[in-house]
Each structure stands twice: as C-alpha cells, then as structure tokens.
Amino acid sequence: MKHSDRRCLIVDDSASFCAAAQRLLEASGITVVGTASTLAEAVATAETARPDLILVDIDLGAESGFDVVEALHAATTEPRPAIILVSTHDEDDFADLVEPSSAIGFLPKFELSADSIEALVLNSPRPNT
C-alpha cells in the first residue's frame, strides 16, 4: 500500500499534536479521516470513517491509550486497521505493555513520519487481525 492509499485516524488529547500530525501526514499523501481525544470518540470515528491506520497516544489524560487500542481492535471489522501507539516518552518506558497489546508497535512522536509508519506496518511481525 502506498502512502497515498492510507486512511488514518489520530487519537490524541492534544489538539496541537493532532493538527501538526495531520499536516505532516497529509503532506506525505496520507489522508487523515478524523481525530479523536477519547476512547468513545475513537471507536465512533473508526466505525464511520473506516481508517486502515490508527495512531493512538499512550497518555490520553484520564484514559489509557492501551485501553483505546483494545477497544478499537474489538470494535473494528476485517480488515482491521493497523494500530500504532505513539508517545513523547521513550519506548523502553512501555515495552512490556506494547508487546502484548493489539497494536502493531510503537513510534515516538518525534519520529513520526509517513516513512516510519510504513516501515512499522511492513515490518510488523503480527497481522492486523
């Protein structure tokens, strides 16, 4: 799948991060089909927008990004979207939680790009099921 074929949902409680990520991804040809800041908004948007890629911030204020990942995984149908956890924190801080989650992996926010997303999707050892 090319960047231009990707449809992305961004789940983050920071409006400024959502806007910056949307600009960055859309400049690379990824279509951002929506943003959400809560688990309920994420599930509702995923059900209507049908993204094939979802970026989920680990720290969503009162909610856990890990809970959002599992809710999205349970709520979406085949083909399931690739779900990637993102954070400003170091990957080592969450490695023991990322591995057993339904996410295909983790990207630090400062490394976010269409190419880093594509590399993670292509090199994921787990199918999106």
N, CA, C and O atoms as a GROMACS GRO file, in nm:
protein
  516
    1MET      N    1   0.085  -0.118   0.000
    1MET     CA    2   0.000   0.000   0.000
    1MET      C    3   0.089   0.124   0.000
    1MET      O    4   0.184   0.133   0.078
    2LYS      N    5   0.058   0.218  -0.086
    2LYS     CA    6   0.133   0.343  -0.091
    2LYS      C    7   0.082   0.440   0.015
    2LYS      O    8  -0.030   0.426   0.065
    3HIS      N    9   0.167   0.539   0.049
    3HIS     CA   10   0.124   0.642   0.145
    3HIS      C   11  -0.010   0.700   0.104
    3HIS      O   12  -0.098   0.720   0.188
    4SER      N   13  -0.026   0.726  -0.026
    4SER     CA   14  -0.146   0.794  -0.073
    4SER      C   15  -0.271   0.707  -0.061
    4SER      O   16  -0.382   0.758  -0.075
    5ASP      N   17  -0.254   0.578  -0.034
    5ASP     CA   18  -0.369   0.491  -0.017
    5ASP      C   19  -0.412   0.480   0.129
    5ASP      O   20  -0.519   0.427   0.158
    6ARG      N   21  -0.330   0.528   0.220
    6ARG     CA   22  -0.358   0.514   0.364
    6ARG      C   23  -0.463   0.614   0.409
    6ARG      O   24  -0.465   0.730   0.367
    7ARG      N   25  -0.552   0.565   0.498
    7ARG     CA   26  -0.656   0.647   0.562
    7ARG      C   27  -0.632   0.637   0.711
    7ARG      O   28  -0.643   0.528   0.768
    8CYS      N   29  -0.601   0.748   0.776
    8CYS     CA   30  -0.553   0.749   0.914
    8CYS      C   31  -0.649   0.822   1.008
    8CYS      O   32  -0.706   0.925   0.974
    9LEU      N   33  -0.664   0.764   1.127
    9LEU     CA   34  -0.734   0.828   1.239
    9LEU      C   35  -0.628   0.857   1.344
    9LEU      O   36  -0.547   0.770   1.378
   10ILE      N   37  -0.629   0.978   1.397
   10ILE     CA   38  -0.536   1.018   1.503
   10ILE      C   39  -0.613   1.030   1.634
   10ILE      O   40  -0.712   1.103   1.642
   11VAL      N   41  -0.567   0.957   1.737
   11VAL     CA   42  -0.632   0.961   1.868
   11VAL      C   43  -0.532   1.022   1.967
   11VAL      O   44  -0.434   0.958   2.004
   12ASP      N   45  -0.558   1.145   2.008
   12ASP     CA   46  -0.468   1.217   2.098
   12ASP      C   47  -0.547   1.328   2.164
   12ASP      O   48  -0.631   1.391   2.100
   13ASP      N   49  -0.522   1.354   2.292
   13ASP     CA   50  -0.595   1.460   2.361
   13ASP      C   51  -0.532   1.597   2.344
   13ASP      O   52  -0.580   1.695   2.402
   14SER      N   53  -0.426   1.606   2.266
   14SER     CA   54  -0.362   1.734   2.236
   14SER      C   55  -0.405   1.782   2.097
   14SER      O   56  -0.365   1.724   1.996
   15ALA      N   57  -0.486   1.886   2.094
   15ALA     CA   58  -0.532   1.940   1.966
   15ALA      C   59  -0.414   1.988   1.881
   15ALA      O   60  -0.416   1.974   1.759
   16SER      N   61  -0.311   2.044   1.946
   16SER     CA   62  -0.196   2.092   1.869
   16SER      C   63  -0.119   1.975   1.807
   16SER      O   64  -0.071   1.987   1.695
   17PHE      N   65  -0.106   1.862   1.879
   17PHE     CA   66  -0.039   1.746   1.819
   17PHE      C   67  -0.122   1.692   1.703
   17PHE      O   68  -0.068   1.660   1.598
   18CYS      N   69  -0.253   1.682   1.722
   18CYS     CA   70  -0.340   1.632   1.614
   18CYS      C   71  -0.324   1.717   1.488
   18CYS      O   72  -0.314   1.663   1.378
   19ALA      N   73  -0.324   1.847   1.505
   19ALA     CA   74  -0.311   1.937   1.390
   19ALA      C   75  -0.174   1.922   1.323
   19ALA      O   76  -0.164   1.916   1.201
   20ALA      N   77  -0.068   1.916   1.404
   20ALA     CA   78   0.067   1.902   1.348
   20ALA      C   79   0.083   1.767   1.278
   20ALA      O   80   0.140   1.760   1.169
   21ALA      N   81   0.034   1.661   1.340
   21ALA     CA   82   0.044   1.528   1.279
   21ALA      C   83  -0.037   1.522   1.151
   21ALA      O   84   0.007   1.461   1.053
   22GLN      N   85  -0.154   1.582   1.150
   22GLN     CA   86  -0.236   1.584   1.030
   22GLN      C   87  -0.164   1.654   0.916
   22GLN      O   88  -0.161   1.604   0.804
   23ARG      N   89  -0.105   1.771   0.943
   23ARG     CA   90  -0.030   1.843   0.839
   23ARG      C   91   0.085   1.758   0.787
   23ARG      O   92   0.105   1.747   0.666
   24LEU      N   93   0.160   1.699   0.878
   24LEU     CA   94   0.276   1.617   0.841
   24LEU      C   95   0.234   1.498   0.755
   24LEU      O   96   0.294   1.473   0.650
   25LEU      N   97   0.133   1.425   0.798
   25LEU     CA   98   0.091   1.306   0.725
   25LEU      C   99   0.028   1.340   0.591
   25LEU      O  100   0.056   1.275   0.491
   26GLU      N  101  -0.057   1.442   0.589
   26GLU     CA  102  -0.122   1.479   0.463
   26GLU      C  103  -0.022   1.533   0.362
   26GLU      O  104  -0.041   1.517   0.242
   27ALA      N  105   0.084   1.598   0.409
   27ALA     CA  106   0.190   1.644   0.318
   27ALA      C  107   0.262   1.528   0.253
   27ALA      O  108   0.322   1.542   0.146
   28SER      N  109   0.256   1.411   0.317
   28SER     CA  110   0.318   1.290   0.263
   28SER      C  111   0.220   1.202   0.188
   28SER      O  112   0.256   1.094   0.142
   29GLY      N  113   0.096   1.247   0.176
   29GLY     CA  114  -0.002   1.174   0.098
   29GLY      C  115  -0.095   1.084   0.177
   29GLY      O  116  -0.179   1.017   0.118
   30ILE      N  117  -0.083   1.080   0.310
   30ILE     CA  118  -0.173   1.000   0.392
   30ILE      C  119  -0.296   1.085   0.422
   30ILE      O  120  -0.284   1.200   0.466
   31THR      N  121  -0.413   1.030   0.399
   31THR     CA  122  -0.537   1.102   0.426
   31THR      C  123  -0.576   1.083   0.572
   31THR      O  124  -0.592   0.970   0.618
   32VAL      N  125  -0.591   1.192   0.645
   32VAL     CA  126  -0.637   1.185   0.783
   32VAL      C  127  -0.789   1.198   0.780
   32VAL      O  128  -0.843   1.302   0.742
   33VAL      N  129  -0.857   1.090   0.819
   33VAL     CA  130  -1.003   1.085   0.810
   33VAL      C  131  -1.073   1.133   0.936
   33VAL      O  132  -1.195   1.143   0.940
   34GLY      N  133  -0.993   1.164   1.040
   34GLY     CA  134  -1.052   1.216   1.161
   34GLY      C  135  -0.954   1.217   1.276
   34GLY      O  136  -0.846   1.158   1.270
   35THR      N  137  -0.995   1.287   1.381
   35THR     CA  138  -0.920   1.290   1.505
   35THR      C  139  -1.018   1.263   1.619
   35THR      O  140  -1.137   1.289   1.607
   36ALA      N  141  -0.965   1.210   1.727
   36ALA     CA  142  -1.046   1.182   1.845
   36ALA      C  143  -0.960   1.204   1.968
   36ALA      O  144  -0.838   1.192   1.961
   37SER      N  145  -1.023   1.236   2.079
   37SER     CA  146  -0.946   1.258   2.202
   37SER      C  147  -0.987   1.165   2.316
   37SER      O  148  -0.928   1.170   2.423
   38THR      N  149  -1.088   1.081   2.292
   38THR     CA  150  -1.133   0.987   2.395
   38THR      C  151  -1.158   0.850   2.332
   38THR      O  152  -1.165   0.837   2.210
   39LEU      N  153  -1.170   0.750   2.416
   39LEU     CA  154  -1.199   0.616   2.370
   39LEU      C  155  -1.332   0.614   2.292
   39LEU      O  156  -1.339   0.557   2.184
   40ALA      N  157  -1.435   0.674   2.347
   40ALA     CA  158  -1.566   0.674   2.281
   40ALA      C  159  -1.561   0.742   2.144
   40ALA      O  160  -1.618   0.691   2.047
   41GLU      N  161  -1.493   0.856   2.136
   41GLU     CA  162  -1.480   0.925   2.008
   41GLU      C  163  -1.399   0.841   1.909
   41GLU      O  164  -1.432   0.836   1.790
   42ALA      N  165  -1.296   0.775   1.957
   42ALA     CA  166  -1.211   0.694   1.870
   42ALA      C  167  -1.290   0.579   1.809
   42ALA      O  168  -1.281   0.554   1.688
   43VAL      N  169  -1.367   0.509   1.891
   43VAL     CA  170  -1.444   0.396   1.841
   43VAL      C  171  -1.551   0.444   1.743
   43VAL      O  172  -1.569   0.384   1.637
   44ALA      N  173  -1.621   0.551   1.777
   44ALA     CA  174  -1.725   0.604   1.689
   44ALA      C  175  -1.667   0.649   1.556
   44ALA      O  176  -1.724   0.621   1.450
   45THR      N  177  -1.555   0.720   1.560
   45THR     CA  178  -1.493   0.768   1.437
   45THR      C  179  -1.440   0.653   1.353
   45THR      O  180  -1.454   0.653   1.231
   46ALA      N  181  -1.380   0.554   1.418
   46ALA     CA  182  -1.328   0.438   1.344
   46ALA      C  183  -1.440   0.362   1.275
   46ALA      O  184  -1.424   0.314   1.163
   47GLU      N  185  -1.555   0.351   1.341
   47GLU     CA  186  -1.668   0.279   1.283
   47GLU      C  187  -1.723   0.350   1.160
   47GLU      O  188  -1.766   0.285   1.065
   48THR      N  189  -1.723   0.484   1.161
   48THR     CA  190  -1.780   0.557   1.048
   48THR      C  191  -1.677   0.588   0.939
   48THR      O  192  -1.709   0.582   0.821
   49ALA      N  193  -1.554   0.620   0.977
   49ALA     CA  194  -1.452   0.661   0.880
   49ALA      C  195  -1.376   0.543   0.819
   49ALA      O  196  -1.319   0.556   0.711
   50ARG      N  197  -1.375   0.428   0.887
   50ARG     CA  198  -1.308   0.307   0.841
   50ARG      C  199  -1.162   0.330   0.798
   50ARG      O  200  -1.126   0.301   0.684
   51PRO      N  201  -1.078   0.382   0.890
   51PRO     CA  202  -0.937   0.401   0.857
   51PRO      C  203  -0.866   0.266   0.847
   51PRO      O  204  -0.912   0.167   0.905
   52ASP      N  205  -0.755   0.262   0.776
   52ASP     CA  206  -0.673   0.141   0.774
   52ASP      C  207  -0.552   0.157   0.865
   52ASP      O  208  -0.473   0.064   0.881
   53LEU      N  209  -0.539   0.275   0.924
   53LEU     CA  210  -0.428   0.307   1.014
   53LEU      C  211  -0.482   0.395   1.126
   53LEU      O  212  -0.554   0.491   1.100
   54ILE      N  213  -0.447   0.363   1.251
   54ILE     CA  214  -0.488   0.445   1.364
   54ILE      C  215  -0.367   0.470   1.452
   54ILE      O  216  -0.299   0.376   1.494
   55LEU      N  217  -0.339   0.597   1.480
   55LEU     CA  218  -0.233   0.636   1.572
   55LEU      C  219  -0.297   0.669   1.706
   55LEU      O  220  -0.389   0.751   1.712
   56VAL      N  221  -0.250   0.605   1.813
   56VAL     CA  222  -0.311   0.624   1.945
   56VAL      C  223  -0.205   0.668   2.044
   56VAL      O  224  -0.105   0.598   2.064
   57ASP      N  225  -0.226   0.785   2.104
   57ASP     CA  226  -0.136   0.833   2.209
   57ASP      C  227  -0.152   0.745   2.332
   57ASP      O  228  -0.264   0.710   2.370
   58ILE      N  229  -0.042   0.708   2.393
   58ILE     CA  230  -0.047   0.624   2.512
   58ILE      C  231  -0.113   0.696   2.629
   58ILE      O  232  -0.190   0.636   2.703
   59ASP      N  233  -0.083   0.825   2.645
   59ASP     CA  234  -0.135   0.902   2.758
   59ASP      C  235  -0.246   0.994   2.710
   59ASP      O  236  -0.220   1.098   2.650
   60LEU      N  237  -0.370   0.955   2.738
   60LEU     CA  238  -0.486   1.035   2.698
   60LEU      C  239  -0.552   1.100   2.817
   60LEU      O  240  -0.675   1.102   2.829
   61GLY      N  241  -0.472   1.154   2.906
   61GLY     CA  242  -0.527   1.218   3.024
   61GLY      C  243  -0.589   1.117   3.117
   61GLY      O  244  -0.518   1.038   3.178
   62ALA      N  245  -0.722   1.118   3.128
   62ALA     CA  246  -0.792   1.027   3.218
   62ALA      C  247  -0.804   0.886   3.163
   62ALA      O  248  -0.839   0.793   3.236
   63GLU      N  249  -0.774   0.868   3.035
   63GLU     CA  250  -0.786   0.736   2.973
   63GLU      C  251  -0.650   0.684   2.929
   63GLU      O  252  -0.556   0.761   2.906
   64SER      N  253  -0.641   0.554   2.919
   64SER     CA  254  -0.518   0.489   2.874
   64SER      C  255  -0.526   0.458   2.726
   64SER      O  256  -0.626   0.404   2.678
   65GLY      N  257  -0.420   0.491   2.654
   65GLY     CA  258  -0.413   0.455   2.512
   65GLY      C  259  -0.420   0.304   2.492
   65GLY      O  260  -0.469   0.258   2.389
   66PHE      N  261  -0.371   0.228   2.588
   66PHE     CA  262  -0.377   0.082   2.577
   66PHE      C  263  -0.522   0.033   2.578
   66PHE      O  264  -0.557  -0.060   2.506
   67ASP      N  265  -0.605   0.096   2.661
   67ASP     CA  266  -0.747   0.062   2.664
   67ASP      C  267  -0.813   0.100   2.531
   67ASP      O  268  -0.899   0.027   2.481
   68VAL      N  269  -0.773   0.212   2.474
   68VAL     CA  270  -0.827   0.257   2.346
   68VAL      C  271  -0.790   0.157   2.237
   68VAL      O  272  -0.874   0.121   2.155
   69VAL      N  273  -0.665   0.111   2.236
   69VAL     CA  274  -0.620   0.013   2.136
   69VAL      C  275  -0.707  -0.112   2.142
   69VAL      O  276  -0.753  -0.161   2.039
   70GLU      N  277  -0.729  -0.164   2.262
   70GLU     CA  278  -0.807  -0.288   2.275
   70GLU      C  279  -0.953  -0.265   2.235
   70GLU      O  280  -1.014  -0.352   2.172
   71ALA      N  281  -1.009  -0.150   2.270
   71ALA     CA  282  -1.147  -0.119   2.231
   71ALA      C  283  -1.158  -0.106   2.079
   71ALA      O  284  -1.254  -0.155   2.019
   72LEU      N  285  -1.061  -0.041   2.017
   72LEU     CA  286  -1.061  -0.027   1.871
   72LEU      C  287  -1.046  -0.163   1.804
   72LEU      O  288  -1.114  -0.192   1.705
   73HIS      N  289  -0.958  -0.244   1.856
   73HIS     CA  290  -0.936  -0.377   1.799
   73HIS      C  291  -1.065  -0.460   1.807
   73HIS      O  292  -1.100  -0.531   1.712
   74ALA      N  293  -1.134  -0.451   1.918
   74ALA     CA  294  -1.258  -0.527   1.936
   74ALA      C  295  -1.372  -0.471   1.850
   74ALA      O  296  -1.459  -0.547   1.806
   75ALA      N  297  -1.374  -0.341   1.828
   75ALA     CA  298  -1.486  -0.276   1.759
   75ALA      C  299  -1.473  -0.277   1.607
   75ALA      O  300  -1.573  -0.264   1.537
   76THR      N  301  -1.351  -0.291   1.557
   76THR     CA  302  -1.333  -0.283   1.412
   76THR      C  303  -1.349  -0.420   1.349
   76THR      O  304  -1.328  -0.523   1.413
   77THR      N  305  -1.387  -0.419   1.222
   77THR     CA  306  -1.409  -0.543   1.148
   77THR      C  307  -1.296  -0.564   1.048
   77THR      O  308  -1.212  -0.476   1.028
   78GLU      N  309  -1.297  -0.680   0.987
   78GLU     CA  310  -1.196  -0.713   0.888
   78GLU      C  311  -1.212  -0.626   0.764
   78GLU      O  312  -1.326  -0.599   0.726
   79PRO      N  313  -1.108  -0.583   0.702
   79PRO     CA  314  -0.972  -0.592   0.754
   79PRO      C  315  -0.951  -0.490   0.866
   79PRO      O  316  -0.990  -0.374   0.854
   80ARG      N  317  -0.891  -0.535   0.972
   80ARG     CA  318  -0.868  -0.447   1.086
   80ARG      C  319  -0.759  -0.345   1.052
   80ARG      O  320  -0.665  -0.375   0.978
   81PRO      N  321  -0.773  -0.224   1.106
   81PRO     CA  322  -0.669  -0.124   1.082
   81PRO      C  323  -0.541  -0.158   1.158
   81PRO      O  324  -0.544  -0.225   1.261
   82ALA      N  325  -0.430  -0.111   1.106
   82ALA     CA  326  -0.303  -0.120   1.178
   82ALA      C  327  -0.308  -0.012   1.286
   82ALA      O  328  -0.330   0.105   1.256
   83ILE      N  329  -0.288  -0.051   1.410
   83ILE     CA  330  -0.292   0.044   1.521
   83ILE      C  331  -0.152   0.061   1.575
   83ILE      O  332  -0.085  -0.036   1.610
   84ILE      N  333  -0.108   0.186   1.581
   84ILE     CA  334   0.027   0.218   1.628
   84ILE      C  335   0.016   0.309   1.749
   84ILE      O  336  -0.052   0.412   1.745
   85LEU      N  337   0.083   0.271   1.857
   85LEU     CA  338   0.089   0.355   1.976
   85LEU      C  339   0.197   0.460   1.958
   85LEU      O  340   0.304   0.432   1.902
   86VAL      N  341   0.171   0.582   2.003
   86VAL     CA  342   0.268   0.691   1.996
   86VAL      C  343   0.279   0.758   2.133
   86VAL      O  344   0.186   0.753   2.213
   87SER      N  345   0.393   0.820   2.158
   87SER     CA  346   0.412   0.890   2.285
   87SER      C  347   0.533   0.981   2.276
   87SER      O  348   0.622   0.962   2.192
   88THR      N  349   0.536   1.080   2.365
   88THR     CA  350   0.656   1.161   2.380
   88THR      C  351   0.757   1.091   2.469
   88THR      O  352   0.874   1.129   2.472
   89HIS      N  353   0.712   0.989   2.540
   89HIS     CA  354   0.801   0.912   2.629
   89HIS      C  355   0.882   0.812   2.550
   89HIS      O  356   0.851   0.784   2.434
   90ASP      N  357   0.984   0.759   2.610
   90ASP     CA  358   1.072   0.661   2.548
   90ASP      C  359   1.001   0.526   2.536
   90ASP      O  360   0.923   0.488   2.623
   91GLU      N  361   1.028   0.455   2.429
   91GLU     CA  362   0.968   0.324   2.407
   91GLU      C  363   0.996   0.228   2.522
   91GLU      O  364   0.911   0.147   2.558
   92ASP      N  365   1.115   0.236   2.580
   92ASP     CA  366   1.152   0.146   2.689
   92ASP      C  367   1.058   0.160   2.809
   92ASP      O  368   1.042   0.066   2.887
   93ASP      N  369   0.998   0.278   2.825
   93ASP     CA  370   0.906   0.300   2.936
   93ASP      C  371   0.780   0.214   2.925
   93ASP      O  372   0.713   0.186   3.025
   94PHE      N  373   0.747   0.170   2.802
   94PHE     CA  374   0.622   0.100   2.778
   94PHE      C  375   0.638  -0.035   2.709
   94PHE      O  376   0.538  -0.100   2.678
   95ALA      N  377   0.760  -0.079   2.684
   95ALA     CA  378   0.784  -0.200   2.605
   95ALA      C  379   0.705  -0.320   2.656
   95ALA      O  380   0.650  -0.397   2.577
   96ASP      N  381   0.698  -0.336   2.789
   96ASP     CA  382   0.627  -0.451   2.845
   96ASP      C  383   0.476  -0.441   2.827
   96ASP      O  384   0.406  -0.541   2.842
   97LEU      N  385   0.425  -0.323   2.795
   97LEU     CA  386   0.282  -0.305   2.771
   97LEU      C  387   0.248  -0.304   2.622
   97LEU      O  388   0.139  -0.345   2.582
   98VAL      N  389   0.342  -0.257   2.539
   98VAL     CA  390   0.318  -0.251   2.394
   98VAL      C  391   0.314  -0.392   2.336
   98VAL      O  392   0.226  -0.424   2.257
   99GLU      N  393   0.409  -0.475   2.375
   99GLU     CA  394   0.421  -0.609   2.316
   99GLU      C  395   0.293  -0.692   2.325
   99GLU      O  396   0.252  -0.747   2.223
  100PRO      N  397   0.228  -0.704   2.441
  100PRO     CA  398   0.107  -0.787   2.447
  100PRO      C  399  -0.020  -0.718   2.394
  100PRO      O  400  -0.126  -0.780   2.386
  101SER      N  401  -0.010  -0.591   2.360
  101SER     CA  402  -0.128  -0.518   2.313
  101SER      C  403  -0.163  -0.558   2.169
  101SER      O  404  -0.086  -0.626   2.102
  102SER      N  405  -0.277  -0.514   2.125
  102SER     CA  406  -0.321  -0.539   1.987
  102SER      C  407  -0.259  -0.441   1.888
  102SER      O  408  -0.285  -0.451   1.768
  103ALA      N  409  -0.179  -0.347   1.936
  103ALA     CA  410  -0.109  -0.254   1.848
  103ALA      C  411   0.002  -0.328   1.774
  103ALA      O  412   0.057  -0.425   1.826
  104ILE      N  413   0.034  -0.283   1.653
  104ILE     CA  414   0.142  -0.348   1.579
  104ILE      C  415   0.278  -0.297   1.623
  104ILE      O  416   0.381  -0.354   1.587
  105GLY      N  417   0.279  -0.189   1.703
  105GLY     CA  418   0.406  -0.138   1.751
  105GLY      C  419   0.394   0.002   1.808
  105GLY      O  420   0.285   0.051   1.836
  106PHE      N  421   0.509   0.064   1.825
  106PHE     CA  422   0.521   0.193   1.891
  106PHE      C  423   0.610   0.284   1.809
  106PHE      O  424   0.710   0.240   1.751
  107LEU      N  425   0.574   0.412   1.803
  107LEU     CA  426   0.658   0.515   1.743
  107LEU      C  427   0.666   0.634   1.839
  107LEU      O  428   0.564   0.682   1.887
  108PRO      N  429   0.788   0.682   1.866
  108PRO     CA  430   0.798   0.807   1.941
  108PRO      C  431   0.741   0.920   1.854
  108PRO      O  432   0.758   0.920   1.732
  109LYS      N  433   0.674   1.014   1.917
  109LYS     CA  434   0.614   1.124   1.840
  109LYS      C  435   0.717   1.201   1.759
  109LYS      O  436   0.687   1.248   1.649
  110PHE      N  437   0.839   1.216   1.812
  110PHE     CA  438   0.940   1.292   1.738
  110PHE      C  439   0.991   1.218   1.615
  110PHE      O  440   1.060   1.278   1.532
  111GLU      N  441   0.960   1.089   1.600
  111GLU     CA  442   0.999   1.012   1.483
  111GLU      C  443   0.884   0.992   1.385
  111GLU      O  444   0.900   0.922   1.285
  112LEU      N  445   0.769   1.051   1.413
  112LEU     CA  446   0.650   1.029   1.332
  112LEU      C  447   0.670   1.083   1.190
  112LEU      O  448   0.702   1.201   1.171
  113SER      N  449   0.651   0.996   1.094
  113SER     CA  450   0.655   1.034   0.952
  113SER      C  451   0.584   0.924   0.875
  113SER      O  452   0.562   0.814   0.926
  114ALA      N  453   0.548   0.954   0.751
  114ALA     CA  454   0.484   0.853   0.667
  114ALA      C  455   0.579   0.735   0.648
  114ALA      O  456   0.535   0.620   0.647
  115ASP      N  457   0.707   0.763   0.632
  115ASP     CA  458   0.804   0.655   0.611
  115ASP      C  459   0.820   0.568   0.736
  115ASP      O  460   0.829   0.446   0.724
  116SER      N  461   0.824   0.629   0.855
  116SER     CA  462   0.839   0.549   0.977
  116SER      C  463   0.714   0.465   1.002
  116SER      O  464   0.724   0.352   1.051
  117ILE      N  465   0.598   0.519   0.969
  117ILE     CA  466   0.474   0.443   0.982
  117ILE      C  467   0.476   0.324   0.886
  117ILE      O  468   0.446   0.212   0.925
  118GLU      N  469   0.511   0.351   0.762
  118GLU     CA  470   0.512   0.246   0.661
  118GLU      C  471   0.612   0.136   0.696
  118GLU      O  472   0.583   0.018   0.677
  119ALA      N  473   0.728   0.174   0.748
  119ALA     CA  474   0.828   0.075   0.788
  119ALA      C  475   0.773  -0.014   0.900
  119ALA      O  476   0.793  -0.135   0.900
  120LEU      N  477   0.705   0.047   0.995
  120LEU     CA  478   0.648  -0.029   1.106
  120LEU      C  479   0.538  -0.124   1.057
  120LEU      O  480   0.533  -0.240   1.098
  121VAL      N  481   0.453  -0.074   0.969
  121VAL     CA  482   0.345  -0.158   0.915
  121VAL      C  483   0.404  -0.275   0.836
  121VAL      O  484   0.361  -0.389   0.854
  122LEU      N  485   0.500  -0.247   0.751
  122LEU     CA  486   0.558  -0.352   0.667
  122LEU      C  487   0.640  -0.453   0.745
  122LEU      O  488   0.647  -0.570   0.707
  123ASN      N  489   0.702  -0.410   0.854
  123ASN     CA  490   0.788  -0.498   0.932
  123ASN      C  491   0.720  -0.556   1.054
  123ASN      O  492   0.784  -0.624   1.134
  124SER      N  493   0.591  -0.532   1.068
  124SER     CA  494   0.519  -0.583   1.184
  124SER      C  495   0.516  -0.735   1.181
  124SER      O  496   0.479  -0.794   1.080
  125PRO      N  497   0.556  -0.798   1.291
  125PRO     CA  498   0.551  -0.943   1.294
  125PRO      C  499   0.408  -0.997   1.311
  125PRO      O  500   0.384  -1.117   1.292
  126ARG      N  501   0.316  -0.909   1.346
  126ARG     CA  502   0.178  -0.954   1.368
  126ARG      C  503   0.086  -0.907   1.256
  126ARG      O  504   0.099  -0.794   1.208
  127PRO      N  505  -0.004  -0.990   1.216
  127PRO     CA  506  -0.107  -0.945   1.122
  127PRO      C  507  -0.202  -0.850   1.193
  127PRO      O  508  -0.204  -0.846   1.316
  128ASN      N  509  -0.278  -0.774   1.118
  128ASN     CA  510  -0.372  -0.678   1.175
  128ASN      C  511  -0.504  -0.745   1.211
  128ASN      O  512  -0.609  -0.684   1.198
  129THR      N  513  -0.499  -0.868   1.257
  129THR     CA  514  -0.623  -0.939   1.288
  129THR      C  515  -0.632  -0.964   1.436
  129THR      O  516  -0.730  -1.023   1.482
   0.00000   0.00000   0.00000
